[in-house]
Amino acid sequence: MKKLTYFIAPVIAMSLGMASCSKDDNKTTTTPTTTTPTTAGPTAATPATPGDVDGALISVRMDYNSQPAGSPVPIKVTSEIGLAVFFSAPGSSTKLDAGTVAVNTYNLDKGTDNSYSKVATIASTPADLNFDNGSSWNVGGSGSVTAFSVNHTAAFPSFDGTMPSSITKSSGLTIQLDNSTLSGADSVLVMVAAGSKSFTKTFGPNAGTATITAAELSGFPAVTDNSAIMEVCPYNFTTTTKNGKKYVMIKEQAVVKNVNIN
């Protein structure tokens, strides 16, 4: 695992995407963001927890495509990531301790801010979180978070379209999003990141194409060492009520690729 941490980082920040638990097949929203780069590698863009829920249980499958220096061929590393967060009230940013939280019997690690996460990838223990058989969540409970269990059986969404190796700022960026490239998604996040700058748009599953314009890319630096990141992240979600509280359950595929920008 230590050798792979250069490529794989835990998904901790939940800072993009939805504002409420509604589904719009054709929506397009824009989220310009500035991030601090990390040598730990890419972090999958994840949708924000909606403002009308008491918490979120998130299952992410991240496919990272890269060609590290010295490697004669590209490599693909797949990680499975479990995330959970519990709020003091809907719309609050205060996160609560929920006791032991597990997905498919794997205990998540609790951060100092009470966010929960677990990353599994090749050559680590565990190598996966058994997401092929669903996401069975068990929340031990603590304080105002009462213990509960729920099985999120929805299939993961899938994107298998083409992503460029290089982005030309003056031409903008277009990704095909239709029935030939996308399945099982309620929305799709498309993100470009380089250095301390990132830009994200959310598209509906019937958008046809995802476009980031030349104007939206104009502030990005030129990148010639293949260190910029592009992500296409389809996700779906559903809600459940446990002990009188509403929780959102999200499944996301994050397709991540190193690119140049000119």
Backbone bond lengths (Angstrom), bond angles and torsions (degrees), N, CA, C in turn:
res aa  C-N    CA-C-N  psi(-1)  N-CA   C-N-CA  omega(-1)  CA-C   N-CA-C  phi
1 M - - - 1.453 - - 1.524 111.25 -
2 K 1.344 116.83 -37.08 1.455 119.40 -177.06 1.519 111.23 -59.58
3 K 1.328 118.23 -40.03 1.464 120.75 -179.90 1.522 111.77 -67.90
4 L 1.330 117.37 -29.30 1.456 120.37 -175.88 1.517 113.25 -86.37
5 T 1.342 118.25 -9.08 1.449 118.26 -177.98 1.521 112.53 -66.01
6 Y 1.315 118.68 -16.38 1.466 119.91 174.73 1.522 110.58 -65.90
7 F 1.320 116.66 -31.01 1.464 120.64 -176.93 1.517 113.29 -98.39
8 I 1.324 118.54 -29.61 1.453 121.49 -171.65 1.517 110.02 -119.99
9 A 1.347 116.41 129.86 1.462 121.14 177.63 1.512 109.60 -125.91
10 P 1.342 118.21 147.51 1.470 119.91 175.90 1.514 111.03 -61.52
11 V 1.319 116.29 146.21 1.456 121.50 175.67 1.520 107.35 -89.16
12 I 1.311 117.12 104.26 1.452 121.16 -177.17 1.528 111.04 -106.95
13 A 1.343 117.72 -45.24 1.456 120.29 -174.76 1.517 111.36 -77.04
14 M 1.329 116.86 133.46 1.464 122.37 174.12 1.521 106.09 -117.61
15 S 1.341 116.91 86.20 1.456 119.09 -165.08 1.514 114.98 -126.94
16 L 1.337 118.29 7.56 1.452 119.35 -172.54 1.519 111.07 -128.90
17 G 1.336 117.13 159.98 1.457 120.54 160.16 1.504 117.64 100.12
18 M 1.372 118.34 -119.59 1.438 123.84 -165.31 1.520 112.21 -73.56
19 A 1.344 115.18 152.34 1.450 121.29 171.89 1.521 111.44 -109.62
20 S 1.332 118.13 -21.52 1.456 121.97 178.04 1.506 108.85 -154.73
21 C 1.334 116.15 169.81 1.462 120.33 -176.91 1.515 111.03 -83.82
22 S 1.324 117.51 65.92 1.459 121.87 175.01 1.504 108.26 -126.66
23 K 1.347 116.33 154.90 1.457 121.00 -177.73 1.516 109.21 -120.56
24 D 1.343 115.88 127.40 1.461 122.64 -178.47 1.509 107.81 -130.68
25 D 1.346 116.63 113.79 1.455 120.94 -172.99 1.514 113.70 -63.69
26 N 1.327 118.70 -22.83 1.459 119.85 -171.73 1.523 113.39 -121.35
27 K 1.325 118.23 13.11 1.456 119.95 -174.83 1.525 111.55 -69.71
28 T 1.325 115.18 149.05 1.459 122.30 171.07 1.515 107.10 -135.65
29 T 1.329 117.92 120.91 1.449 121.36 176.64 1.515 108.70 -127.21
30 T 1.318 115.36 156.35 1.457 121.41 -175.47 1.512 110.20 -119.98
31 T 1.326 117.10 133.89 1.456 122.07 177.68 1.516 109.70 -133.18
32 P 1.361 118.14 90.80 1.464 118.59 173.95 1.517 108.92 -74.00
33 T 1.319 117.81 134.73 1.457 120.78 -178.91 1.512 110.06 -139.05
34 T 1.324 115.47 156.80 1.454 121.67 172.56 1.513 107.88 -118.14
35 T 1.315 117.58 127.78 1.451 121.30 -176.83 1.519 109.96 -123.20
36 T 1.319 115.38 156.78 1.455 120.87 175.17 1.512 108.78 -89.49
37 P 1.331 118.92 122.21 1.456 119.81 -177.92 1.511 110.85 -66.58
38 T 1.318 116.60 153.02 1.451 121.68 179.66 1.511 110.32 -136.43
39 T 1.314 117.08 143.83 1.455 120.76 178.11 1.518 111.46 -76.53
40 A 1.356 117.74 -5.50 1.457 120.42 -178.85 1.514 111.82 -73.44
41 G 1.323 118.42 -14.88 1.452 120.49 178.60 1.510 111.71 111.41
42 P 1.343 117.14 -173.42 1.456 120.80 -174.52 1.521 112.20 -73.67
43 T 1.310 114.71 151.75 1.458 122.63 173.05 1.515 107.73 -117.24
44 A 1.311 117.48 131.57 1.460 120.23 -178.83 1.515 110.49 -66.09
45 A 1.330 116.51 132.46 1.460 120.79 172.88 1.516 108.51 -66.48
46 T 1.343 117.36 128.19 1.454 120.81 -179.85 1.515 110.00 -122.40
47 P 1.322 118.62 146.74 1.461 120.95 179.62 1.511 111.44 -67.24
48 A 1.330 116.03 148.15 1.451 120.37 177.87 1.517 110.41 -67.40
49 T 1.316 115.87 148.64 1.453 119.16 171.99 1.520 108.65 -68.42
50 P 1.329 118.46 133.07 1.467 120.87 -178.48 1.520 111.75 -61.83
51 G 1.335 116.30 158.04 1.452 120.77 -176.04 1.506 115.14 -79.33
52 D 1.338 117.66 -4.87 1.465 119.63 -176.97 1.523 112.66 -110.01
53 V 1.331 118.04 21.31 1.456 120.68 -179.45 1.530 110.49 -122.79
54 D 1.330 114.35 162.18 1.463 121.13 179.85 1.522 112.53 -94.79
55 G 1.324 116.99 -5.04 1.451 119.23 179.64 1.503 111.56 174.70
56 A 1.333 116.18 176.79 1.460 121.56 -177.16 1.519 110.21 -143.78
57 L 1.333 114.61 143.64 1.462 123.26 174.62 1.518 106.22 -123.93
58 I 1.337 117.38 115.70 1.465 121.26 -168.24 1.527 109.99 -124.14
59 S 1.318 115.18 129.99 1.466 122.27 175.70 1.519 107.89 -114.01
60 V 1.335 117.44 123.98 1.463 122.34 -177.51 1.527 109.12 -123.62
61 R 1.310 115.47 133.08 1.468 121.10 169.60 1.522 106.95 -113.55
62 M 1.330 117.20 113.80 1.465 121.89 -175.38 1.518 110.57 -108.94
63 D 1.328 115.90 124.65 1.462 123.23 175.74 1.527 107.81 -107.87
64 Y 1.334 116.08 110.23 1.460 121.59 -176.51 1.516 109.23 -105.93
65 N 1.344 115.16 117.78 1.457 122.23 -179.04 1.517 109.09 -105.45
66 S 1.337 116.48 121.36 1.453 120.31 -173.74 1.521 109.56 -148.38
67 Q 1.323 115.45 160.03 1.463 121.38 171.61 1.522 107.30 -131.38
68 P 1.343 117.24 86.90 1.455 120.88 -176.89 1.529 111.56 -61.14
69 A 1.318 116.33 156.82 1.461 121.15 176.96 1.523 110.05 -56.15
70 G 1.333 115.42 129.93 1.458 120.59 180.00 1.512 114.50 92.58
71 S 1.351 116.54 -11.78 1.466 118.96 179.48 1.522 109.61 -86.17
72 P 1.335 118.75 128.15 1.463 120.31 -178.17 1.529 113.32 -74.33
73 V 1.325 117.36 -18.60 1.462 121.04 -178.01 1.521 109.14 -136.98
74 P 1.344 117.51 156.49 1.474 119.90 174.84 1.524 110.58 -64.87
75 I 1.319 115.70 153.50 1.454 120.85 175.02 1.518 109.90 -123.71
76 K 1.315 116.02 154.59 1.454 122.22 176.75 1.517 108.08 -124.64
77 V 1.317 116.61 123.69 1.455 122.46 178.05 1.522 108.20 -116.06
78 T 1.325 117.07 123.61 1.458 122.00 179.27 1.527 109.28 -104.24
79 S 1.314 115.93 130.70 1.459 122.31 177.13 1.522 109.15 -122.95
80 E 1.312 116.28 148.03 1.459 121.88 171.13 1.527 107.57 -114.83
81 I 1.325 115.53 131.95 1.453 121.75 -169.54 1.523 109.64 -130.53
82 G 1.310 117.21 127.03 1.455 122.64 173.94 1.511 110.39 -106.24
83 L 1.321 116.95 134.27 1.462 123.22 -179.59 1.518 109.27 -132.62
84 A 1.310 117.05 144.54 1.463 120.56 175.65 1.518 109.34 -149.50
85 V 1.328 115.28 146.48 1.453 120.88 177.31 1.528 107.62 -149.20
86 F 1.332 116.12 145.25 1.462 122.48 -177.32 1.524 107.82 -134.01
87 F 1.338 116.56 126.53 1.453 121.36 -173.29 1.524 111.79 -102.68
88 S 1.323 116.00 154.05 1.460 120.86 178.75 1.528 111.43 -68.00
89 A 1.341 116.80 -24.78 1.468 122.69 176.93 1.515 107.49 -165.35
90 P 1.341 118.49 155.52 1.465 119.65 176.15 1.532 110.83 -56.11
91 G 1.326 115.75 132.13 1.453 120.93 -179.70 1.509 114.40 87.29
92 S 1.337 117.09 -10.41 1.465 120.34 179.85 1.520 110.42 -81.02
93 S 1.325 116.56 152.38 1.462 120.91 174.60 1.534 111.72 -98.27
94 T 1.318 116.81 -1.36 1.464 121.02 179.47 1.521 109.75 -79.20
95 K 1.330 116.07 120.75 1.461 121.63 -177.80 1.521 109.84 -96.14
96 L 1.333 115.46 142.47 1.453 121.68 -176.14 1.524 112.24 -107.47
97 D 1.308 115.17 150.86 1.459 122.11 168.57 1.522 107.80 -70.36
98 A 1.329 117.43 127.29 1.462 122.03 179.81 1.524 111.30 -115.97
99 G 1.320 116.73 20.27 1.449 119.36 -178.12 1.516 111.35 73.45
100 T 1.307 116.44 -152.01 1.459 121.16 178.20 1.523 109.63 -77.80
101 V 1.326 117.04 126.66 1.462 123.24 179.05 1.518 108.32 -118.48
102 A 1.330 116.47 128.08 1.465 120.85 -177.28 1.515 110.46 -133.54
103 V 1.329 115.73 148.84 1.455 121.81 170.54 1.524 107.24 -124.39
104 N 1.326 115.92 125.70 1.473 121.90 -177.45 1.536 111.43 51.58
105 T 1.324 115.29 41.11 1.475 126.81 177.88 1.523 113.63 73.96
106 Y 1.330 119.60 -0.35 1.464 121.85 177.38 1.535 109.49 -91.56
107 N 1.319 116.02 118.43 1.461 120.23 -179.52 1.522 110.89 -70.81
108 L 1.329 116.56 132.08 1.454 121.30 174.89 1.528 109.65 -80.23
109 D 1.324 115.90 153.57 1.457 121.89 176.62 1.525 109.13 -87.84
110 K 1.319 116.25 133.68 1.468 120.74 -179.47 1.521 109.85 -94.88
111 G 1.338 116.21 127.47 1.453 121.13 178.09 1.513 111.88 -82.00
112 T 1.322 116.27 172.90 1.462 121.00 -179.68 1.527 111.89 -65.67
113 D 1.340 117.35 -19.60 1.465 121.04 178.62 1.526 111.81 -97.70
114 N 1.333 117.36 11.56 1.466 124.09 -179.70 1.523 113.74 71.53
115 S 1.334 118.50 15.06 1.454 120.86 168.34 1.529 108.67 -81.68
116 Y 1.329 116.11 144.00 1.459 121.26 -178.15 1.518 110.07 -112.25
117 S 1.347 117.37 139.34 1.462 120.48 178.18 1.516 110.62 -154.05
118 K 1.331 114.76 152.66 1.464 122.05 174.27 1.510 108.04 -149.78
119 V 1.349 116.27 127.89 1.458 122.18 179.07 1.518 109.08 -114.48
120 A 1.319 116.72 130.18 1.467 121.87 175.68 1.518 108.15 -125.34
121 T 1.340 116.67 133.19 1.459 120.38 -179.30 1.521 109.74 -154.10
122 I 1.304 115.86 171.88 1.453 121.91 -177.12 1.532 110.59 -55.35
123 A 1.319 115.83 142.01 1.468 124.16 178.82 1.517 112.91 69.20
124 S 1.347 117.96 12.79 1.450 121.14 176.09 1.521 109.14 -118.04
125 T 1.305 116.43 172.64 1.455 121.67 173.86 1.522 108.34 -122.56
126 P 1.351 117.97 114.12 1.470 125.77 -0.45 1.520 111.53 -80.49
127 A 1.331 115.91 162.54 1.462 120.94 177.36 1.527 111.41 -81.82
128 D 1.323 117.40 -21.21 1.464 121.75 175.66 1.519 107.64 -155.16
129 L 1.340 115.86 170.70 1.467 121.85 179.78 1.521 111.76 -107.02
130 N 1.329 116.66 15.97 1.457 122.40 177.00 1.533 112.12 62.03
131 F 1.332 116.29 34.49 1.461 120.36 -179.66 1.530 112.77 -66.14
132 D 1.328 117.52 -17.79 1.471 119.04 177.53 1.522 111.52 -60.39
133 N 1.328 116.81 -22.73 1.463 121.56 -179.12 1.521 112.55 -105.84
134 G 1.327 116.77 21.54 1.456 120.72 178.67 1.512 111.51 99.57
135 S 1.326 115.23 -177.27 1.467 122.18 178.20 1.522 107.72 -126.28
136 S 1.321 115.48 96.30 1.457 121.51 -179.45 1.527 108.70 -94.82
137 W 1.329 116.07 109.29 1.461 121.89 -174.24 1.517 111.10 -97.65
138 N 1.319 116.00 139.35 1.451 122.08 174.49 1.530 108.55 -131.81
139 V 1.321 115.81 118.30 1.465 122.16 -179.08 1.518 107.42 -108.13
140 G 1.337 116.65 116.85 1.453 121.09 -175.09 1.513 113.91 -67.99
141 G 1.338 115.89 -30.88 1.447 120.90 179.15 1.517 113.40 89.32
142 S 1.333 115.09 146.81 1.461 122.57 176.29 1.519 107.54 -167.94
143 G 1.329 116.74 137.30 1.454 119.81 178.48 1.515 112.13 58.16
144 S 1.338 116.23 -125.54 1.466 120.34 -177.33 1.524 113.67 -81.89
145 V 1.338 117.64 -3.40 1.462 120.93 175.39 1.526 107.77 -95.54
146 T 1.328 115.38 108.55 1.455 120.80 -178.73 1.523 110.16 -81.78
147 A 1.319 116.70 142.88 1.469 121.54 -178.06 1.525 111.04 -58.63
148 F 1.342 115.29 142.88 1.455 120.11 174.28 1.523 109.44 -159.89
149 S 1.325 114.68 164.22 1.468 122.38 175.22 1.511 108.83 -130.90
150 V 1.330 116.87 148.18 1.458 121.92 177.30 1.519 108.92 -156.05
151 N 1.321 116.33 142.45 1.462 121.28 179.71 1.522 108.97 -110.41
152 H 1.317 116.30 115.36 1.462 121.59 179.30 1.529 108.15 -92.17
153 T 1.324 115.99 101.68 1.464 120.81 -171.16 1.519 113.98 -96.03
154 A 1.324 118.83 -4.31 1.466 120.67 -179.60 1.525 110.64 -58.41
155 A 1.336 115.38 145.66 1.461 120.09 177.88 1.530 109.94 -73.03
156 F 1.322 115.62 153.98 1.456 119.99 173.39 1.528 109.62 -67.84
157 P 1.335 117.86 141.73 1.462 119.69 169.80 1.524 109.23 -68.94
158 S 1.331 115.64 166.29 1.460 119.04 -176.22 1.522 110.76 -143.06
159 F 1.334 115.26 135.41 1.464 122.85 170.13 1.513 107.96 -123.59
160 D 1.341 116.90 125.04 1.465 120.07 177.48 1.521 111.22 -131.63
161 G 1.332 115.66 32.25 1.452 120.53 177.31 1.522 112.17 -81.75
162 T 1.324 115.74 -178.39 1.461 122.83 -178.01 1.514 110.77 -89.69
163 M 1.330 116.10 134.43 1.460 122.24 174.40 1.526 108.59 -116.54
164 P 1.322 118.50 136.76 1.472 120.31 -176.19 1.515 111.90 -71.45
165 S 1.326 115.86 158.87 1.459 121.71 173.63 1.518 111.86 -88.61
166 S 1.348 115.61 -17.36 1.454 120.78 -179.09 1.525 109.12 -144.26
167 I 1.316 116.37 141.17 1.464 122.80 179.19 1.519 108.61 -112.71
168 T 1.329 116.56 125.27 1.458 122.01 175.84 1.520 108.50 -97.53
169 K 1.319 117.60 112.83 1.460 121.53 -173.24 1.528 112.07 -57.25
170 S 1.313 116.42 -41.42 1.465 119.83 -175.30 1.523 112.97 -68.69
171 S 1.341 116.66 -18.43 1.467 120.83 -179.32 1.521 112.81 -98.40
172 G 1.325 117.46 -11.60 1.449 120.13 -174.65 1.526 110.88 74.54
173 L 1.301 116.07 -177.21 1.463 122.45 -177.49 1.517 109.47 -131.11
174 T 1.322 116.80 130.94 1.462 121.80 178.90 1.518 109.38 -129.72
175 I 1.328 116.25 129.55 1.460 123.83 177.60 1.522 108.58 -121.99
176 Q 1.323 116.92 134.22 1.452 121.26 179.86 1.531 110.09 -76.35
177 L 1.340 115.54 124.41 1.464 122.09 177.12 1.520 108.38 -127.38
178 D 1.323 116.99 94.53 1.451 121.06 178.18 1.523 108.75 -152.02
179 N 1.322 116.89 -170.16 1.459 120.40 -175.41 1.523 113.47 -63.34
180 S 1.325 117.11 -18.48 1.463 119.36 -179.50 1.532 112.55 -84.41
181 T 1.326 117.34 -16.62 1.474 120.57 -176.79 1.519 113.52 -121.66
182 L 1.329 117.58 -14.20 1.459 120.89 -168.42 1.514 110.90 -136.96
183 S 1.327 116.42 138.43 1.464 120.32 175.44 1.520 110.07 -147.71
184 G 1.317 115.72 147.41 1.457 122.39 171.28 1.507 116.52 71.61
185 A 1.331 118.63 17.35 1.468 121.19 -175.20 1.523 111.17 -105.08
186 D 1.339 115.79 144.49 1.457 121.51 168.07 1.521 110.80 -90.58
187 S 1.328 116.86 -31.57 1.459 123.30 178.27 1.526 108.59 -154.80
188 V 1.331 115.00 166.85 1.465 120.95 179.93 1.523 108.96 -135.79
189 L 1.328 115.96 127.46 1.460 121.36 171.71 1.526 108.87 -93.25
190 V 1.330 117.57 133.55 1.460 122.27 171.52 1.524 107.15 -121.22
191 M 1.328 116.23 125.33 1.458 120.74 -175.05 1.527 110.64 -130.65
192 V 1.324 115.26 142.42 1.465 122.84 169.96 1.522 106.78 -123.55
193 A 1.339 116.57 134.63 1.461 120.34 -179.91 1.517 109.76 -140.07
194 A 1.331 115.68 139.86 1.473 121.82 176.44 1.507 108.11 -154.76
195 G 1.333 116.10 130.01 1.452 119.33 -178.23 1.516 110.93 59.59
196 S 1.325 116.98 -126.20 1.461 121.79 -179.14 1.527 112.54 -97.20
197 K 1.320 117.55 8.62 1.460 120.62 -175.86 1.519 111.00 -116.00
198 S 1.324 115.57 138.56 1.458 120.35 172.15 1.519 109.49 -143.14
199 F 1.312 115.78 156.95 1.464 121.67 -179.06 1.520 108.12 -143.76
200 T 1.330 116.50 132.11 1.459 121.61 -175.63 1.521 110.63 -131.56
201 K 1.318 116.24 139.38 1.454 122.75 170.66 1.523 109.30 -126.40
202 T 1.331 115.30 147.06 1.453 121.41 175.23 1.522 109.16 -110.28
203 F 1.336 116.13 131.69 1.462 122.59 -177.77 1.519 110.13 -122.71
204 G 1.335 115.44 149.52 1.447 120.11 172.62 1.516 110.50 -73.45
205 P 1.344 117.89 160.66 1.460 120.80 -176.20 1.521 113.79 -69.90
206 N 1.331 117.25 -15.73 1.461 120.78 179.01 1.525 111.81 -106.75
207 A 1.321 115.94 24.42 1.466 119.78 -177.19 1.519 112.51 -65.77
208 G 1.332 118.14 -27.41 1.470 121.55 -177.27 1.510 111.45 85.84
209 T 1.321 115.98 -54.75 1.471 121.08 175.11 1.526 108.48 -139.80
210 A 1.309 114.97 150.46 1.465 121.42 172.02 1.517 106.84 -108.84
211 T 1.319 116.55 122.42 1.462 120.21 -175.99 1.521 110.45 -122.24
212 I 1.313 115.87 127.75 1.458 122.52 167.49 1.524 105.87 -110.59
213 T 1.309 116.80 120.70 1.462 121.58 -168.45 1.527 112.05 -78.21
214 A 1.333 114.71 166.46 1.459 120.97 176.27 1.521 110.71 -59.24
215 A 1.331 116.81 -38.99 1.462 120.29 179.66 1.527 110.57 -63.87
216 E 1.315 116.98 -38.83 1.462 120.68 -179.44 1.526 112.36 -71.46
217 L 1.318 117.13 -23.20 1.460 121.73 178.93 1.526 113.11 -95.29
218 S 1.307 117.01 -7.03 1.475 120.42 -168.85 1.521 113.13 -62.21
219 G 1.317 118.37 -29.10 1.452 120.66 -177.21 1.514 114.95 -85.16
220 F 1.328 117.43 -0.29 1.462 119.70 -178.88 1.521 111.14 -78.32
221 P 1.332 116.74 145.53 1.470 119.39 175.49 1.520 110.64 -74.95
222 A 1.320 116.38 158.66 1.465 120.17 171.29 1.525 108.85 -70.74
223 V 1.333 115.96 139.79 1.465 121.75 179.76 1.517 107.84 -130.36
224 T 1.328 117.19 121.83 1.465 121.00 -178.10 1.526 113.03 -118.15
225 D 1.338 117.41 -1.70 1.468 120.20 -177.35 1.524 112.79 -106.69
226 N 1.344 115.86 16.76 1.466 121.12 175.52 1.528 112.31 65.36
227 S 1.323 116.62 29.55 1.459 119.93 -176.73 1.522 114.04 -101.67
228 A 1.342 118.20 -6.81 1.462 119.62 174.67 1.528 108.94 -72.27
229 I 1.304 115.73 158.95 1.461 121.83 -176.72 1.523 109.96 -121.34
230 M 1.325 115.96 136.46 1.455 122.57 170.29 1.516 108.42 -123.34
231 E 1.330 116.75 137.78 1.456 121.10 179.88 1.518 110.70 -132.99
232 V 1.325 115.90 139.09 1.460 123.19 169.01 1.524 106.09 -121.14
233 C 1.326 116.69 118.68 1.469 121.14 -169.89 1.527 111.39 -129.62
234 P 1.337 118.13 89.80 1.462 119.74 172.90 1.528 110.22 -74.64
235 Y 1.324 116.47 143.97 1.456 119.77 177.04 1.526 110.43 -145.82
236 N 1.329 114.86 156.18 1.458 121.25 171.44 1.515 108.61 -130.60
237 F 1.320 116.80 162.72 1.458 119.44 -177.90 1.522 111.39 -151.65
238 T 1.320 114.58 156.27 1.447 122.88 173.95 1.516 107.28 -146.69
239 T 1.330 117.17 162.91 1.453 120.13 179.59 1.520 110.61 -117.81
240 T 1.313 115.10 155.40 1.459 121.67 176.94 1.522 108.17 -141.52
241 T 1.322 116.52 150.30 1.463 121.30 177.65 1.519 109.40 -111.84
242 K 1.325 116.06 124.78 1.455 122.94 -179.96 1.530 108.79 -130.97
243 N 1.327 116.23 125.89 1.467 122.03 178.27 1.523 111.52 54.63
244 G 1.333 115.82 37.39 1.453 120.91 177.91 1.516 114.69 79.12
245 K 1.338 117.86 5.66 1.461 121.10 179.11 1.528 110.10 -116.66
246 K 1.333 115.11 147.55 1.460 121.90 -176.22 1.525 109.99 -100.72
247 Y 1.330 114.86 128.63 1.465 120.71 179.47 1.522 109.24 -124.20
248 V 1.340 116.54 144.07 1.460 121.76 174.82 1.523 108.37 -101.58
249 M 1.338 115.57 136.85 1.459 121.62 176.21 1.522 107.90 -115.06
250 I 1.330 115.79 126.14 1.462 121.97 -173.55 1.519 109.56 -121.61
251 K 1.336 115.89 138.28 1.462 121.04 168.40 1.528 108.23 -121.42
252 E 1.333 115.32 133.49 1.462 120.81 -174.75 1.522 110.59 -138.50
253 Q 1.317 115.20 138.86 1.459 121.25 165.23 1.526 107.12 -104.22
254 A 1.325 117.07 130.46 1.461 121.31 177.11 1.520 108.60 -115.61
255 V 1.328 116.81 111.30 1.462 122.01 177.08 1.522 107.07 -97.94
256 V 1.328 116.68 114.67 1.458 122.95 -170.02 1.514 109.63 -119.81
257 K 1.337 116.40 134.46 1.458 120.72 -176.80 1.520 111.19 -141.64
258 N 1.325 117.41 139.76 1.456 121.71 170.55 1.519 110.08 -77.08
259 V 1.344 116.32 137.69 1.469 121.16 -179.00 1.521 109.58 -141.39
260 N 1.331 114.92 163.96 1.462 122.75 167.69 1.515 109.57 -97.52
261 I 1.325 116.73 158.81 1.463 122.47 176.27 1.534 107.60 -130.83
262 N 1.315 115.45 128.34 1.471 118.79 178.07 1.522 110.74 -133.17
